[in-house]
């Protein structure tokens, strides 16, 4: 079974800027309920369909499949509005890759950082630009942000 284990944080300052690489992401949701989320993502010239189950702590089932970009572009029209747009910055820190998402549109100003883990109890070093942890806070799930944006 596919599994996602990650920690998520608010970003507290801009000292991360200028590090790593950046790509734009379009992200839509074909369905979401308490048991599952079905997400469509286009990043550069690639696209994925992802199914996520309910979280248990930091761990949740995740199945991700690459699909043709042309199909993904058409499927965006089937997604629940609005589609999330963000710029993802991948930054290496202390041997780990941190993904810093800078949201656009109604979510402009929101910046979140995530770090994928191998186990839920894994210890990690936190960069100075990482603030409050929001890992277990459903308000910060992307699928929820699209419906109830922080403005």
ZAMARGU-4260 file (C-alpha; in steps of 0.2 Angstrom, whole numbers, plus 5000, padded with zeros to 4 digits):
<rodrens>
0) 5000/5000/5000 | 5006/5018/4996 | 5008/5029/5011 | 5011/5047/5014 | 5020/5053/5030
5) 5024/5071/5031 | 5025/5086/5043 | 5018/5103/5038 | 5022/5120/5045 | 5018/5138/5042
10) 5033/5148/5035 | 5037/5162/5047 | 5049/5173/5037 | 5057/5175/5019 | 5074/5169/5022
15) 5070/5153/5012 | 5068/5164/4996 | 5081/5162/4983 | 5085/5144/4988 | 5081/5128/4978
20) 5071/5126/4962 | 5053/5132/4959 | 5039/5125/4948 | 5020/5131/4946 | 5007/5118/4951
25) 4988/5118/4946 | 4979/5107/4958 | 4960/5102/4957 | 4949/5090/4967 | 4938/5078/4958
30) 4930/5072/4975 | 4933/5074/4994 | 4924/5067/5009 | 4930/5060/5026 | 4936/5043/5019
35) 4945/5049/5003 | 4952/5063/4993 | 4954/5062/4974 | 4966/5075/4967 | 4972/5080/4950
40) 4989/5089/4949 | 4998/5097/4934 | 5016/5102/4937 | 5027/5108/4922 | 5024/5095/4908
45) 5018/5081/4919 | 5002/5076/4928 | 4996/5064/4941 | 4980/5057/4948 | 4981/5054/4967
50) 4969/5046/4979 | 4972/5049/4998 | 4963/5040/5012 | 4960/5047/5030 | 4975/5052/5040
55) 4980/5043/5056 | 4991/5055/5064 | 5005/5059/5052 | 5002/5044/5041 | 4989/5042/5027
60) 4986/5030/5013 | 4991/5038/4996 | 4991/5031/4978 | 4998/5042/4964 | 4997/5038/4946
65) 5005/5048/4932 | 4993/5052/4918 | 4994/5061/4901 | 4995/5080/4903 | 4981/5082/4889
70) 4969/5071/4899 | 4973/5081/4915 | 4970/5098/4907 | 4953/5091/4901 | 4949/5084/4919
75) 4953/5101/4927 | 4936/5106/4920 | 4928/5092/4930 | 4936/5097/4946 | 4927/5106/4960
80) 4930/5125/4959 | 4941/5133/4963 | 4957/5125/4956 | 4972/5129/4968 | 4987/5137/4960
85) 5004/5138/4969 | 5022/5139/4966 | 5032/5125/4974 | 5050/5128/4980 | 5061/5113/4983
90) 5074/5117/4996 | 5087/5105/5003 | 5090/5107/5022 | 5100/5095/5034 | 5099/5081/5021
95) 5080/5083/5017 | 5070/5091/5004 | 5058/5103/5010 | 5043/5108/4999 | 5038/5126/5001
100) 5021/5130/4993 | 5018/5149/4990 | 4999/5150/4986 | 4991/5162/4973 | 4974/5169/4970
105) 4962/5169/4985 | 4976/5160/4996 | 4989/5173/4991 | 5000/5176/5006 | 4999/5159/5013
110) 5016/5150/5013 | 5017/5132/5019 | 5032/5120/5021 | 5031/5101/5021 | 5044/5088/5024
115) 5041/5069/5019 | 5047/5056/5032 | 5051/5038/5032 | 5042/5035/5048 | 5030/5045/5059
120) 5042/5046/5074 | 5057/5051/5063 | 5066/5066/5070 | 5070/5080/5058 | 5080/5097/5060
125) 5069/5112/5056 | 5075/5127/5046 | 5074/5144/5054 | 5061/5149/5042 | 5049/5136/5048
130) 5036/5142/5061 | 5020/5134/5069 | 5017/5116/5065 | 5000/5112/5057 | 5003/5094/5052
135) 4987/5088/5060 | 4976/5103/5057 | 4964/5099/5043 | 4961/5118/5039 | 4978/5117/5031
140) 4975/5102/5019 | 4975/5108/5002 | 4958/5100/4998 | 4951/5110/5012 | 4960/5126/5008
145) 4951/5126/4991 | 4934/5127/4999 | 4938/5138/5014 | 4952/5149/5010 | 4961/5159/5022
150) 4960/5177/5016
</rodrens>
